[in-house]
Amino acid sequence: MYKVSIVLVLMLLFCSAFAQQNDPMPQQITGRILGQLVEDEKPEPLEAVRISWENTSLGTLTNKKGNFRLAVPEGLEVYRLIILAAGYEKDTLEMVDLGKNLEEGIEITLLAYSTDEVTISSRNKGIRVSRLDPLKTEIMGEVELAKAACCNLSESFETSGTIDVSFADAITGAKRIKMLGLDGVYTQMLTESYPSIRGLATTFGLTAIPGPWMQSIQVSKGAASVQNGYESLTGEINVEYKKPQNADRLFLNLYANQLGRLEGSLNLSHRFSKRLSTMLLVHGGNFQQALDPNGDGFRDLPALNQYSLFNRWRWHSGSSFRGQFGVKYFQESRLGGQIQFDPERDRASNNAYGIEINTQRWEAFNKAGYAFVGKPDASIGSQVTFSHHQQEAFFGMNKYQGEQTSLFAKILASSLVDNSNHKVTGGLSFQYDKYQEAYNDSSFNRLEQVPGAFVEYTYNRLNRLIIVSGFRADYHNLYGMIYTPRAHMKYDLDAQTTLRASIGSGFRVANVFAEYLPAMMSSRKVIVKEALAPEKGWNYGFNLTRYFQLAEKEGNISLDVYRTDFVNQIVANRETSGYLYFQNLDGRSFANYVQLEAFYEPVERLELHLAWKWNQVKSTFDGQLLAVPFVVGKRALVNLSYTTAADRWQFDGTLQAIGKRRLPNTAALPLEFQLPDESPAYMQLSAQITHKFPFMDLYLGGENLTNFVQQNPIIAASEPFGEHFDAAMTWGPIVGRRIYLGIRLPVKGKQPEGF
C-alpha cells in the first residue's frame, strides 16, 4: 500500500502545484482549424495542427475537433499566427484587430496540396504518434498495415519496433507477442476500447482478428487509463475495425502463398440514410499441406480451417444521441502432430502423436452516447459486451476443455470543470467471468464478479502541459478490494521536444492452462504447487521525443525507458527436466526496457524507420534470480518504404536483427537432447512490392527471406510418448521462406441516401 500512497501524493502535488499557475491567466486566443481536401467538399476539423506565434517559441496543437487555445505573448510589434498541417498549405494570419479576435475567436480553413502531395503526406503517417495524447500512443493506420500481408492481428506487427512476435511452440502454429519484454498477457487487448482477447482466448485470439477488417491499431506503452480496467500492466493494444459510415462499399482481399495457405476477406457496407449504416465482414482461411522440411516426422504447421463473420450497425439521432452495435462469430480447427496421425484412428492412443484444437467464439456489443447540447465537452456514454468462448483440445494423451462466458458493462460521464483547463471523467463498471476448465482428470472452475468505480482528472494548460491522474476501486468476489492508481504527464519542453512520464499498478487473475497451453505439448508432468494468487505489479517510465527538420525533411527520434516490478507473479518453472511447475513468485521479478526509435524521410517519397531495444527480464526460479527464458535481449529493426512519383508502385522492406535469449536448463537430459544455454542471434528479412491499378492493388511479397529456421525444434521427436519429448522449447522461426501473392479490390462510390 505504500506505493499507492506515493502515487496519490504525487497526484495531489501535481494538481496543487499547477493549479497555482492558473492565477492570473494570460490572455488567450481560441479558434478552430478546418481542412479541405477537394474543392466544393465540406471542410473537416483537423487534429494536431501546429499553431504558433511568429518569432516566438509559444505554440500549441489542435484537438480532435480542430479546436485550440493559445496564450498571447506580450510586447510583439506585429501579431501573426503560423498554421502548419501535414498535407495542407502553410498559412499565416496577421491579427489586425487583436482585441476583436480575442473576443470572437478565429476559424481558418486550410487547402490541401495537389493530390500527389497529399497522398505522400498521408503515407508518412503509416505509424504516427499523437502529439496531444499524454500517453505515448503509436497509431498503425491502414497505410502501415498494407506494407505486409497482414492476414490477422498476430501478423500485423512485422514493421513495429515495439511488439515482438514469435511462435509459441513447434506444433500448433500459435503466435505470442511480447511488449516491454513481458508476455502479451500483461498487455491489455482491446477492440474499440472494450476488453476482448483475454482469459481463454489468450493463446489463439490474435489470429481471430483478420487484417482486412482493421482500420488501425493503437499501441500505448506503460500504465494505461483507469477507464479501461485494472488488468493492464505493460500497456494496451486497441484495434479499431473499419466503420460502416466511411468504409468502401465493397472491399475484397485475396491471399495465397507457395505453401498452400489461402485467405479471403470480403467487406460490404451500406448506408440506408444519413443516420443509419451497416457493414458485413466475412473472412475465411484454409491450409491443409503436411510440411516437414526438417524430416522430424512432424508437421511444421498444423492443418487449419477457420472462418468468421461480423455484422455491425451505426446509428445517430442527428443531434445528441448516437450508438453502434454488432455481433461476431469465429470458428477454427487446427490439426497437427506427426504426419501419419489420423484423428479418427489415433486419438487418445499412442499409435501416433497428434493435436487437435477446436474453437468457437461468439461476441456481441453495444455502445451508446449522449452529448449535451451547447456543451460539446460534456457527455455520457455506455458500453456493454458479451462473449462466449469454447475450446476443446487434445495433445497426444493430454486432454483440455475450456469454456468462458463473459459480460462487461461500463457507464461513464465526462465534463469540463470551470474552464477548459480542467476535465473530470468518472464512471462505473462491472466484469463477469465464468470459467469451466478441465485438464485430463482435474477440473478448474471459478466465477468472478467485479463491480468497480473510477475517476480521472485531466489538467490541460494550453496543450503544452497535460496531467492525467486516475484512481479506480474494484471489489473482486474472490480476492476482495483492488485499488488501481495511475498517473500520466506530457510536457512540451519546447515546440519540438515532448516529455511523457507514467506510473501505475496492474492486477490480473492468471488462467495458467489456457495461457500456457503450448507448454503442455511435452512429457513434462504439470504441477500446480500451491493456491495461485492474483498477479500484481507496478510499471513506471518515461518517453522523450524530439521532432526535427534535416535537409527540409521532417523526422523524429524517440527514447523509451520503462521498468516493471512484480509484487506477485505466476512463475512457469521449466528449469527441472520432466516437470512444469506453476507457483507464486518467491523472490524478485522485474523487467527493464529501453528503446530508441527514429522516423525520417531522407529523400523524396522514401520513408526510413529505425528501432533498437534492450530487454532485461529476470525472475526467481528455485531461489535463483535468472533471466526469463525465451526473452530476446536485444533487437534491431530497419524498415524502408518507397513510393514512385505517380504513386503506382510501392516497395517495402523490413530487416530485423534478433538477439540471443536464455533457454531453460536441459543439463539433466541425455546428451543428444540437451540444448545450449542460449539461442543464437539471427536475421530476418521481409519485403513486398505493390502495384496500384485504377481498380485494384496487386501485391507480391516474401516473409523470412533469409530462410532462417530453428533446427530440430522438437526434443526427442522420434519418441513422442517418451519421457523426454518436448515441443515447447521454441525460440526461432519454425517455417522458412514464404512467398505470397494477393490482391486488394476496393469499390468506392457514393452511398445511397434514404430507405
C-alpha positions in Angstrom: 0.0 0.0 0.0 2.9 2.4 0.4 3.3 2.6 -3.4 -0.4 3.5 -3.6 0.2 6.3 -1.1 3.2 7.6 -3.0 1.2 7.8 -6.3 -1.7 9.6 -4.6 0.7 12.1 -3.0 2.3 12.7 -6.4 -1.1 13.2 -8.0 -2.0 15.8 -5.3 1.3 17.6 -5.7 0.9 17.7 -9.5 -2.6 19.1 -9.2 -1.9 21.7 -6.5 1.4 22.9 -8.0 0.0 23.5 -11.4 -3.4 24.8 -10.2 -1.5 27.7 -8.6 -0.4 28.7 -12.1 -4.0 29.5 -13.1 -4.0 32.8 -11.3 -3.6 35.1 -13.1 -4.3 33.5 -16.5 -2.7 35.2 -19.6 -4.8 36.5 -22.4 -5.8 33.6 -24.7 -6.9 33.3 -28.3 -9.2 30.5 -29.2 -10.1 29.1 -32.6 -10.8 26.2 -34.9 -8.8 24.8 -37.8 -10.6 23.0 -40.7 -9.1 21.3 -43.8 -10.5 20.9 -47.3 -9.0 18.1 -49.5 -11.2 18.6 -52.5 -12.9 21.8 -53.9 -16.6 22.0 -53.0 -16.2 19.4 -50.4 -17.3 20.2 -46.8 -14.3 21.2 -44.7 -13.5 18.8 -41.8 -11.8 19.5 -38.4 -8.1 18.9 -38.4 -6.3 17.3 -35.4 -2.7 18.0 -34.4 -2.3 21.2 -36.5 0.6 23.3 -35.2 -0.3 26.9 -34.3 2.4 29.3 -33.1 3.2 32.9 -32.8 5.7 34.2 -35.3 9.2 34.9 -33.8 8.3 33.1 -30.6 8.5 29.5 -29.2 4.9 29.7 -28.0 2.6 27.3 -29.8 0.0 24.6 -29.4 -1.8 21.8 -31.3 -5.5 21.4 -32.2 -7.5 18.7 -30.6 -9.7 16.1 -32.3 -12.4 18.6 -33.0 -9.9 21.1 -34.6 -10.1 23.5 -31.6 -7.2 25.2 -30.0 -6.4 27.7 -27.2 -3.2 29.6 -27.2 -1.7 32.2 -24.8 -1.0 35.7 -26.2 2.6 36.9 -25.6 3.2 40.4 -24.6 5.4 43.0 -26.4 5.1 41.9 -30.0 5.1 44.7 -32.6 3.0 42.5 -35.1 0.9 39.5 -34.0 1.0 36.8 -36.6 -0.1 33.2 -36.3 1.7 30.5 -38.2 -0.5 27.5 -39.1 1.2 24.2 -40.2 -0.6 20.9 -41.1 0.9 18.0 -42.9 -0.5 17.8 -46.4 -2.0 21.3 -46.4 -0.8 24.7 -47.5 1.0 26.7 -44.8 -1.0 29.7 -43.6 0.0 32.9 -41.9 -2.7 35.0 -40.2 -2.0 38.6 -39.2 -4.1 39.9 -36.3 -5.2 43.4 -37.5 -7.7 43.7 -34.7 -6.3 41.6 -31.8 -9.0 42.6 -29.4 -11.8 41.5 -31.7 -10.0 38.3 -32.4 -9.6 37.5 -28.7 -13.3 38.2 -28.1 -14.8 36.3 -31.1 -12.1 33.7 -31.8 -11.0 32.7 -35.2 -11.8 29.9 -37.8 -9.4 29.0 -40.6 -9.8 26.6 -43.4 -6.6 25.1 -44.9 -6.4 24.0 -48.5 -4.8 20.7 -49.4 -1.7 20.5 -51.7 -2.1 18.8 -55.0 -3.4 15.2 -55.0 0.0 13.5 -55.3 1.5 15.5 -52.4 -1.5 14.8 -50.2 -1.1 11.1 -50.9 2.6 11.2 -50.0 1.9 13.1 -46.8 -0.7 10.6 -45.6 1.7 7.8 -46.3 4.2 9.3 -43.9 1.6 8.7 -41.2 1.9 4.9 -41.5 3.0 4.9 -37.9 2.2 8.1 -36.1 2.2 9.3 -32.5 -0.4 11.8 -31.4 1.4 14.9 -30.1 -1.5 15.7 -27.8 -2.0 12.3 -26.0 -0.4 12.2 -22.6 0.3 8.5 -23.2 2.7 7.7 -26.0 0.3 6.0 -28.4 1.6 4.6 -31.7 -1.2 4.5 -34.3 -0.7 2.0 -37.1 -3.1 3.0 -39.8 -4.2 1.2 -43.0 -1.2 2.6 -44.9 1.1 0.8 -42.4 -0.9 -2.4 -42.3 -0.8 -2.6 -46.1 3.1 -2.8 -46.0 2.8 -6.5 -45.3 0.4 -9.3 -46.0 -1.3 -8.8 -42.5 -3.7 -11.8 -42.7 -4.5 -11.4 -39.0 -3.6 -9.4 -35.9 -0.7 -11.6 -35.0 1.0 -10.8 -38.3 0.4 -7.1 -38.2 3.5 -6.1 -36.2 6.1 -7.1 -38.7 7.1 -3.4 -39.2 6.7 -2.5 -35.5 9.7 -1.8 -33.3 7.6 -2.1 -30.1 5.9 -5.5 -30.4 7.8 -8.8 -30.6 6.0 -11.7 -32.3 7.2 -15.4 -32.2 6.0 -18.9 -32.4 4.7 -20.3 -29.1 5.6 -23.9 -29.9 6.6 -26.2 -32.8 3.2 -27.8 -33.5 0.1 -25.6 -33.0 1.3 -22.6 -35.1 0.2 -20.3 -32.3 1.8 -16.8 -32.1 2.8 -15.0 -28.9 3.5 -11.3 -28.6 5.8 -9.5 -26.1 5.8 -5.8 -25.1 8.2 -4.1 -22.7 10.0 -7.5 -22.6 7.0 -9.3 -21.0 4.4 -11.8 -22.3 1.3 -10.4 -24.0 -0.9 -11.4 -21.2 0.3 -8.3 -19.3 -0.8 -6.1 -22.2 -4.5 -5.4 -22.2 -6.0 -6.3 -25.6 -9.0 -4.1 -26.6 -11.2 -3.9 -29.6 -12.7 -0.5 -30.0 -11.9 0.2 -26.3 -13.6 -2.8 -24.7 -11.7 -5.8 -23.4 -11.6 -8.7 -25.9 -8.6 -11.1 -26.1 -8.3 -12.2 -22.5 -8.9 -15.3 -20.5 -9.2 -18.5 -22.6 -8.8 -16.5 -25.8 -5.2 -15.5 -24.9 -3.3 -18.2 -26.9 -5.2 -18.2 -30.3 -7.1 -14.9 -30.0 -4.7 -12.9 -32.1 -5.5 -15.0 -35.2 -9.2 -14.4 -34.8 -9.0 -10.7 -36.0 -8.5 -10.6 -39.7 -6.2 -7.9 -41.1 -8.6 -6.6 -43.8 -11.1 -5.8 -41.0 -8.8 -3.4 -39.2 -8.8 0.3 -39.7 -6.0 0.9 -37.2 -4.1 -0.5 -34.3 -3.2 1.8 -31.3 -0.3 0.7 -29.2 0.3 2.5 -25.9 3.2 1.7 -23.5 3.2 1.7 -19.7 0.4 2.3 -17.3 -2.9 2.8 -19.2 -6.0 4.8 -18.3 -8.1 3.6 -15.4 -11.2 3.9 -17.6 -10.4 0.5 -19.3 -10.0 -1.5 -16.1 -7.2 -2.8 -13.8 -5.7 -5.6 -15.9 -3.2 -3.6 -18.0 0.4 -3.6 -16.7 2.8 -3.0 -19.6 0.4 -1.2 -21.9 -2.6 -1.5 -24.2 -3.3 -2.6 -27.8 -6.6 -1.4 -29.2 -7.9 -2.5 -32.5 -10.3 -0.2 -34.4 -12.4 -2.0 -37.0 -13.5 -0.4 -40.2 -16.6 1.7 -39.8 -19.8 1.4 -41.9 -20.2 5.1 -42.4 -16.9 5.7 -44.1 -15.8 2.3 -45.4 -15.6 1.3 -49.1 -18.9 -0.1 -50.4 -17.1 -3.3 -51.2 -13.6 -4.4 -50.3 -12.1 -7.8 -51.3 -8.7 -9.2 -50.2 -7.4 -12.5 -51.5 -4.1 -14.0 -50.4 -2.1 -17.2 -51.3 1.4 -18.4 -50.6 3.6 -21.1 -52.1 3.0 -23.4 -49.1 -0.7 -23.7 -49.9 -2.2 -21.2 -47.4 -5.3 -19.4 -48.7 -7.1 -16.4 -47.1 -10.0 -14.4 -48.3 -11.9 -11.4 -46.8 -15.0 -9.6 -48.1 -16.2 -6.3 -46.5 -19.6 -4.9 -47.6 -21.0 -1.6 -46.3 -24.3 0.2 -46.9 -25.7 3.5 -45.7 -29.5 3.4 -45.5 -29.7 7.1 -44.6 -27.5 9.8 -43.0 -28.5 8.3 -39.7 -28.2 4.5 -40.2 -25.5 2.4 -41.7 -24.4 -1.2 -41.6 -21.4 -3.4 -42.5 -20.9 -7.1 -43.0 -17.4 -8.5 -42.8 -16.6 -12.1 -43.8 -13.3 -13.9 -43.6 -12.1 -17.5 -44.3 -8.7 -19.2 -44.2 -7.5 -22.7 -45.1 -4.3 -24.6 -45.0 -4.0 -28.4 -45.5 -0.5 -29.2 -46.6 1.6 -31.6 -44.5 5.0 -29.8 -44.5 8.1 -31.4 -42.9 11.3 -30.0 -44.4 13.4 -30.9 -41.4 12.4 -34.5 -41.6 11.5 -35.0 -38.0 8.2 -36.6 -38.9 6.0 -33.7 -37.5 4.0 -31.1 -39.5 5.8 -27.8 -39.2 2.4 -26.1 -39.4 -1.0 -27.5 -38.5 -3.8 -28.1 -40.9 -6.1 -25.1 -40.4 -9.6 -24.2 -41.3 -11.2 -21.0 -40.0 -14.0 -18.6 -40.8 -15.5 -15.6 -39.1 -18.4 -13.2 -39.6 -19.0 -9.7 -38.2 -22.1 -7.6 -38.7 -22.1 -4.1 -37.2 -24.6 -1.2 -37.3 -24.2 2.5 -36.5 -27.0 5.0 -35.8 -27.4 8.6 -34.6 -30.3 10.8 -34.0 -29.0 13.7 -35.9 -28.3 15.7 -32.8 -27.1 14.3 -29.4 -27.8 10.6 -29.4 -25.6 8.1 -31.3 -24.6 4.5 -30.9 -23.5 1.2 -32.5 -24.0 -2.5 -32.0 -22.8 -5.7 -33.6 -22.4 -9.4 -33.5 -19.3 -11.5 -34.3 -18.7 -15.2 -34.7 -15.5 -17.1 -35.1 -14.8 -20.8 -35.6 -11.4 -22.5 -36.1 -10.0 -26.1 -36.2 -6.3 -27.0 -36.0 -4.9 -30.5 -36.7 -1.2 -31.2 -36.2 1.4 -33.6 -35.0 3.1 -36.5 -36.7 2.5 -36.8 -40.5 0.8 -40.2 -40.2 -1.5 -39.1 -37.4 -5.2 -39.8 -38.2 -7.6 -38.3 -35.6 -10.3 -40.9 -36.3 -7.9 -43.8 -35.7 -5.2 -42.4 -33.4 -6.9 -40.0 -31.0 -6.2 -41.0 -27.3 -3.8 -43.7 -28.3 0.0 -44.0 -28.6 -0.1 -45.1 -32.3 0.9 -41.6 -33.4 1.2 -38.3 -31.7 -1.3 -35.7 -32.7 -3.0 -32.5 -31.6 -6.5 -31.2 -32.4 -7.9 -27.8 -31.3 -11.4 -26.7 -32.0 -12.5 -23.2 -31.0 -15.9 -21.4 -31.2 -16.5 -17.8 -30.1 -19.5 -15.5 -30.1 -19.4 -11.8 -29.3 -22.0 -9.1 -29.1 -21.5 -5.4 -28.2 -23.4 -2.2 -27.9 -22.2 1.4 -27.4 -24.4 4.4 -26.9 -23.6 8.1 -26.1 -25.2 11.4 -25.5 -23.5 14.8 -25.9 -25.2 17.7 -24.2 -26.4 20.4 -26.4 -24.3 23.5 -26.2 -21.7 21.7 -24.2 -19.6 19.6 -26.6 -17.1 18.6 -23.9 -19.8 17.1 -21.7 -21.1 13.7 -22.5 -22.5 10.4 -21.1 -21.6 7.0 -22.6 -22.4 3.4 -22.0 -20.7 0.2 -23.3 -21.9 -3.5 -23.0 -20.2 -6.5 -24.5 -20.9 -10.2 -24.1 -18.8 -13.1 -25.2 -18.9 -16.9 -25.1 -15.6 -18.8 -25.8 -15.4 -22.6 -26.1 -12.4 -24.7 -26.8 -11.7 -28.4 -26.9 -8.3 -29.8 -27.5 -6.0 -32.8 -27.1 -2.2 -33.0 -27.2 -1.1 -36.6 -27.5 -2.6 -38.3 -24.4 -3.4 -35.0 -22.7 -6.9 -33.5 -22.9 -8.1 -30.0 -22.3 -11.6 -28.4 -22.3 -12.4 -24.8 -21.6 -15.4 -22.6 -21.6 -15.7 -18.9 -20.7 -18.8 -16.7 -20.5 -18.1 -13.0 -20.0 -20.0 -9.8 -19.6 -18.5 -6.4 -19.4 -20.5 -3.2 -18.8 -19.4 0.4 -18.3 -21.1 3.7 -18.0 -19.1 6.9 -17.8 -19.6 10.7 -17.9 -17.1 13.5 -18.6 -17.2 17.2 -18.4 -15.1 20.3 -18.2 -14.8 21.9 -14.7 -14.8 25.7 -14.5 -12.8 26.1 -17.8 -11.1 24.0 -20.5 -8.0 23.5 -18.3 -9.8 21.0 -16.1 -11.7 17.9 -17.1 -13.2 15.1 -15.0 -14.3 11.7 -16.2 -15.9 9.2 -13.9 -17.9 6.0 -14.1 -18.9 2.6 -13.0 -18.0 -0.8 -14.5 -18.9 -4.5 -14.0 -16.9 -7.5 -15.1 -18.4 -11.0 -15.0 -16.4 -14.1 -16.0 -17.5 -17.8 -15.6 -14.7 -20.2 -16.3 -15.0 -24.0 -16.6 -11.8 -25.8 -17.4 -10.7 -29.4 -17.3 -7.2 -30.7 -17.9 -7.1 -34.5 -18.0 -8.9 -35.6 -14.9 -8.6 -32.3 -13.0 -11.3 -29.5 -13.1 -10.7 -25.8 -12.5 -13.9 -23.8 -12.3 -14.4 -20.3 -10.9 -16.8 -17.4 -11.1 -15.6 -13.9 -11.0 -17.8 -10.9 -10.4 -16.1 -7.5 -10.2 -18.1 -4.2 -9.8 -15.9 -1.1 -9.8 -15.8 2.7 -9.9 -13.2 5.0 -11.4 -12.5 8.7 -11.6 -9.9 10.5 -13.8 -8.9 14.2 -13.6 -7.1 15.9 -16.5 -5.3 19.2 -16.2 -4.5 20.8 -19.6 -2.6 24.0 -19.8 -2.6 25.2 -23.4 -1.8 21.6 -24.6 1.8 22.2 -23.5 1.3 20.6 -20.1 -1.2 17.8 -19.6 -1.5 15.8 -16.4 -3.9 12.9 -16.0 -4.4 11.3 -12.6 -6.8 8.4 -12.2 -7.9 6.1 -9.5 -10.3 3.1 -9.5 -11.6 0.8 -6.8 -13.0 -2.7 -7.7 -14.4 -5.3 -5.5 -13.5 -8.9 -6.6 -15.7 -11.5 -5.1 -12.8 -13.9 -4.7 -9.9 -11.5 -3.8 -11.5 -8.5 -2.2 -10.8 -4.9 -2.9 -8.5 -3.9 -5.8 -7.1 -0.3 -5.8 -5.6 0.9 -9.0 -3.9 4.4 -9.0 -2.3 5.6 -12.3 -0.8 9.0 -13.4 0.4 10.3 -16.7 2.1 13.6 -17.7 3.0 15.2 -21.0 5.1 18.3 -21.1 6.4 20.1 -24.2 9.9 21.3 -23.3 9.8 23.4 -26.5 8.0 23.4 -29.8 9.9 20.3 -31.0 10.5 18.3 -27.8 8.0 16.4 -25.7 8.5 14.6 -22.5 6.0 12.0 -21.2 6.0 10.0 -17.9 3.7 7.5 -16.3 3.3 5.3 -13.2 0.6 2.9 -12.2 -0.3 -0.5 -10.9 -2.0 -3.6 -12.5 -3.8 -6.6 -11.3 -4.9 -9.8 -13.1 -6.0 -13.3 -12.4 -4.0 -15.8 -14.5 -5.5 -18.7 -16.4 -2.4 -20.9 -16.5 -3.8 -23.8 -18.6 -5.2 -21.6 -21.3 -2.2 -19.2 -21.3 0.4 -21.9 -21.3 -1.4 -24.4 -23.5 1.5 -24.8 -25.9 3.8 -25.8 -23.0 1.5 -28.8 -22.4 2.8 -30.4 -25.6 5.5 -32.3 -23.8 6.0 -35.3 -21.5 6.5 -32.9 -18.6 4.4 -33.5 -15.5 2.3 -30.4 -14.8 2.2 -29.5 -11.1 0.4 -26.5 -9.5 2.5 -26.3 -6.3 0.1 -24.1 -4.3 -3.0 -22.0 -4.4 -2.2 -19.4 -7.1 -2.7 -15.8 -6.0 -3.6 -12.9 -8.4 -0.7 -11.2 -10.3 0.1 -7.7 -9.2 2.8 -5.3 -10.3 3.9 -1.7 -10.9 5.0 -0.1 -14.2 6.7 3.3 -14.5 8.8 5.0 -17.1 9.2 7.9 -19.5 9.4 8.8 -23.2 11.3 11.7 -24.7 10.5 12.6 -28.3 12.4 15.2 -30.4 11.0 16.4 -33.7 13.5 17.8 -36.2 14.0 19.1 -39.8 17.0 17.9 -41.7 17.6 19.0 -45.3 14.0 20.4 -45.3 12.6 16.9 -44.4 10.7 16.2 -41.2 11.6 13.4 -38.8 11.6 12.5 -35.1 13.7 10.5 -32.7 12.2 8.9 -29.6 13.6 7.3 -26.4 11.6 5.0 -24.2 12.7 3.8 -20.7 10.3 1.6 -18.6 10.5 -0.7 -15.7 8.0 -3.3 -14.4 8.2 -4.6 -10.8 6.0 -7.6 -9.8 4.6 -7.8 -6.3 3.3 -11.3 -7.2 3.6 -13.3 -10.5 2.7 -16.8 -11.5 6.0 -18.3 -12.4 6.0 -21.1 -15.0 9.1 -23.0 -13.9 10.6 -25.4 -16.6 14.1 -25.4 -15.0 13.7 -29.0 -13.8 13.6 -31.6 -16.6 10.4 -33.6 -16.8 8.3 -31.0 -14.8 6.4 -27.8 -15.4 5.7 -26.1 -12.1 3.2 -23.3 -11.6 3.8 -21.3 -8.4 3.6 -17.9 -6.9 6.6 -15.7 -7.0 9.0 -16.3 -4.2 11.6 -13.6 -4.6 12.1 -10.8 -7.1 10.7 -10.4 -10.7 11.2 -7.4 -12.9 11.7 -6.2 -16.4 13.8 -3.3 -17.7 13.2 -1.9 -21.2 15.0 0.7 -23.3 14.1 1.5 -26.9 15.5 4.1 -29.3 13.4 4.8 -32.4 13.6 7.2 -35.4 11.5 8.1 -38.4 12.8 10.1 -41.3 12.3 10.8 -45.0 15.9 11.1 -46.3 14.8 11.6 -49.9 11.5 12.4 -51.5 9.0 9.5 -51.1 11.4 7.3 -49.2 10.5 6.6 -45.5 13.0 5.2 -43.1 12.1 3.7 -39.7 14.9 2.6 -37.3 14.5 0.9 -33.9 16.8 -0.7 -31.4 15.7 -2.0 -28.0 17.2 -3.8 -25.0 15.3 -6.0 -22.6 16.4 -7.3 -19.2 13.8 -9.6 -17.8 14.5 -11.6 -14.6 12.5 -13.7 -12.2 13.2 -16.0 -9.3 13.4 -19.8 -10.1 14.1 -22.2 -7.3 15.6 -19.4 -5.2 17.8 -18.1 -8.1 17.3 -14.8 -9.9 17.6 -15.8 -13.6 16.8 -14.3 -16.9 13.3 -15.4 -18.0 13.6 -18.0 -20.8 12.8 -17.1 -24.4 13.0 -13.3 -24.0 15.2 -11.6 -26.6 17.8 -9.4 -25.0 18.5 -7.1 -28.0 16.6 -6.5 -31.2 17.1 -4.0 -34.0 14.8 -3.1 -36.9 15.3 -1.3 -40.2 12.2 -0.6 -42.3 12.2 1.2 -45.7 9.2 2.2 -47.8 9.5 3.9 -51.2 6.7 5.1 -53.4 7.1 6.1 -57.0 6.2 9.7 -58.1 2.9 8.6 -59.8 2.0 6.5 -56.7 1.7 3.4 -58.9 4.5 1.3 -57.3 5.3 0.9 -53.6 8.3 -1.0 -52.3 8.5 -2.1 -48.6 11.2 -4.0 -46.8 12.0 -4.8 -43.2 15.2 -6.3 -41.8 15.3 -7.5 -38.2 18.4 -8.5 -36.1 17.1 -10.7 -33.3 19.5 -11.3 -30.4 20.2 -14.2 -28.1 17.8 -15.5 -25.4 18.2 -17.8 -22.5 16.9 -21.3 -22.8 15.6 -23.5 -19.9 18.1 -25.8 -18.2 18.3 -29.2 -20.0 21.5 -30.4 -18.4 19.7 -33.4 -16.8 18.6 -34.7 -20.3 20.6 -37.3 -22.3 23.4 -35.6 -24.2 21.6 -35.8 -27.6 18.6 -33.9 -26.2 20.5 -31.1 -24.4 20.2 -27.5 -25.6 22.8 -24.8 -25.3 22.3 -22.2 -22.6 21.4 -19.5 -25.1 19.8 -19.5 -28.6 21.9 -17.9 -31.4 21.2 -14.5 -32.8 19.8 -14.4 -36.3 18.5 -12.1 -39.1 15.1 -12.0 -40.7 14.1 -10.1 -43.9 10.6 -9.5 -45.3 9.7 -7.5 -48.4 6.7 -6.5 -50.5 6.0 -4.9 -53.9 2.6 -3.4 -54.5 1.4 -2.2 -57.9 -1.7 0.1 -57.9 -4.0 -0.2 -60.8 -7.0 2.1 -61.1 -9.4 -0.6 -59.8 -7.2 -2.7 -57.5 -3.9 -3.3 -55.8 -1.7 -6.3 -56.7 0.9 -7.2 -54.1 3.8 -9.7 -54.2 5.9 -10.4 -51.1 8.1 -12.7 -49.1 8.5 -13.5 -45.4 11.6 -14.8 -43.7 13.5 -14.3 -46.9 16.8 -15.1 -45.1 15.3 -18.6 -44.7 16.5 -19.0 -41.1 14.7 -21.7 -39.1 15.3 -23.4 -35.8 16.8 -26.7 -36.4 15.2 -29.7 -34.6 12.7 -27.6 -32.6 11.1 -30.7 -31.1 13.2 -32.5 -28.5 13.0 -36.3 -28.8 10.7 -36.1 -31.9 11.3 -39.8 -32.6 9.8 -40.7 -29.2 6.7 -38.5 -28.8 5.4 -40.7 -25.9 8.8 -41.0 -24.2 9.9 -39.2 -21.1 12.0 -36.6 -22.9 9.6 -35.4 -25.6 9.1 -31.6 -25.6 7.6 -29.4 -28.4 7.5 -26.2 -26.4 11.2 -25.2 -26.4 10.8 -22.9 -29.4 13.0 -19.8 -29.8 13.1 -19.2 -33.5 11.1 -19.4 -36.8 9.6 -22.9 -37.5 8.9 -22.2 -41.2 11.4 -21.0 -43.7 11.0 -18.7 -46.7 7.4 -17.9 -47.8 6.4 -16.2 -51.0 2.9 -14.8 -51.3 0.7 -13.1 -53.8 -2.5 -11.1 -53.2 -5.0 -8.5 -54.4 -6.9 -5.8 -52.7 -10.0 -4.7 -54.6 -11.8 -1.6 -53.2 -15.1 -0.5 -54.7 -15.8 3.1 -53.8 -18.7 5.3 -54.8 -21.4 7.4 -53.3 -23.6 5.7 -50.8 -27.4 5.8 -51.5 -29.4 8.2 -49.3 -32.8 7.3 -47.8 -34.5 4.0 -47.4 
